[in-house]
Amino acid sequence: MSFKQWLVCTALLSTAFNASAADAGLEAVKDILTRNACLSCHTVERKVVGPAYRDIAAKRKDDPANAEILVQHIRQGSKGVYGPLPMPANPVISDKDIQTVVDWIMAGAPQ
């Protein structure tokens, strides 16, 4: 298998995994959100301390480049994006877990 073929296969498998995590709904990400204290400030449907996941999805869904912005906000924190309260950085969440959560949000944060 050539490098180009390997790269295409890897991309397809990654897309399939990420799509299945997003399609699975909240149960696919609930453990990640709980382990990383995300649910302390966010819920799916209503603002608590931070915005609802559905509000984030509505703001970000139209541009796939926003997925990388969400990854950065989760990893490094953010300030002034959804209001005056800053979102603290979460440097210990794994890249795989961030990607699963971001894929779920970009899919509209389905229940």
C-alpha positions in Angstrom: 0.0 0.0 0.0 1.4 3.4 -0.9 1.6 6.2 1.5 -1.2 8.1 -0.3 -3.5 5.0 -0.1 -2.6 4.6 3.6 -3.4 8.3 4.2 -6.8 8.1 2.5 -7.7 4.9 4.5 -6.7 6.6 7.7 -8.7 9.7 7.0 -11.8 7.6 6.0 -11.5 5.5 9.2 -11.1 8.6 11.4 -14.1 10.2 9.7 -16.2 7.1 10.2 -15.3 6.8 13.9 -15.9 10.5 14.5 -19.3 10.4 12.7 -20.4 7.4 14.7 -19.5 9.1 18.0 -21.4 12.2 17.0 -24.4 10.1 15.8 -24.5 8.2 19.1 -25.7 11.3 21.0 -25.0 12.4 24.6 -24.3 8.9 25.9 -21.2 8.8 23.6 -19.7 11.9 25.4 -21.3 11.9 28.8 -18.5 10.0 30.5 -15.9 12.3 28.9 -17.9 15.4 30.0 -18.2 14.0 33.5 -14.6 13.0 33.9 -13.3 16.4 32.8 -15.8 18.5 34.9 -17.4 20.0 31.8 -20.9 19.4 33.2 -20.1 21.7 36.1 -20.5 24.7 33.8 -22.4 23.4 30.7 -25.6 21.4 30.0 -27.0 20.3 26.6 -30.0 22.6 26.4 -29.6 25.6 28.7 -27.0 28.1 29.9 -25.6 27.5 33.4 -22.2 29.1 34.0 -21.2 28.6 30.4 -23.3 28.3 27.3 -25.4 25.3 26.5 -23.8 22.8 24.1 -26.7 23.4 21.7 -25.9 27.1 21.7 -22.3 26.4 21.0 -23.3 24.1 18.2 -25.7 26.7 16.7 -22.9 29.3 16.6 -20.2 27.0 15.2 -22.0 24.4 12.9 -21.9 26.2 9.6 -18.1 26.2 9.3 -16.1 23.0 9.7 -13.0 25.2 10.6 -14.8 26.0 13.8 -14.0 22.5 15.1 -10.4 23.5 15.5 -11.5 26.6 17.3 -13.5 24.5 19.8 -10.5 22.2 20.3 -8.4 25.3 21.2 -11.0 26.7 23.5 -11.3 23.3 25.4 -7.5 22.8 25.6 -6.4 26.4 26.2 -9.5 28.1 27.6 -11.2 31.2 26.2 -12.4 34.6 27.3 -15.2 36.8 26.0 -16.5 34.3 23.5 -20.0 33.7 25.1 -19.9 36.4 27.8 -17.7 37.9 30.4 -16.8 34.7 32.3 -13.7 33.0 31.1 -13.6 29.3 30.3 -10.6 27.7 32.1 -8.1 25.7 30.2 -8.4 21.9 30.3 -4.9 20.7 29.6 -5.4 17.1 30.8 -8.3 16.0 28.5 -6.9 13.6 25.8 -6.8 14.6 22.2 -9.1 11.7 21.4 -11.7 12.8 24.0 -11.6 16.4 22.8 -12.2 15.2 19.2 -15.1 13.1 20.3 -16.7 16.0 22.2 -16.1 18.5 19.4 -17.5 16.1 16.8 -20.6 15.7 19.0 -21.0 19.5 19.3 -20.4 20.0 15.6 -23.2 17.5 15.0 -25.6 19.7 17.0 -25.1 18.2 20.4 -27.7 15.5 19.9 -29.4 13.8 22.9 
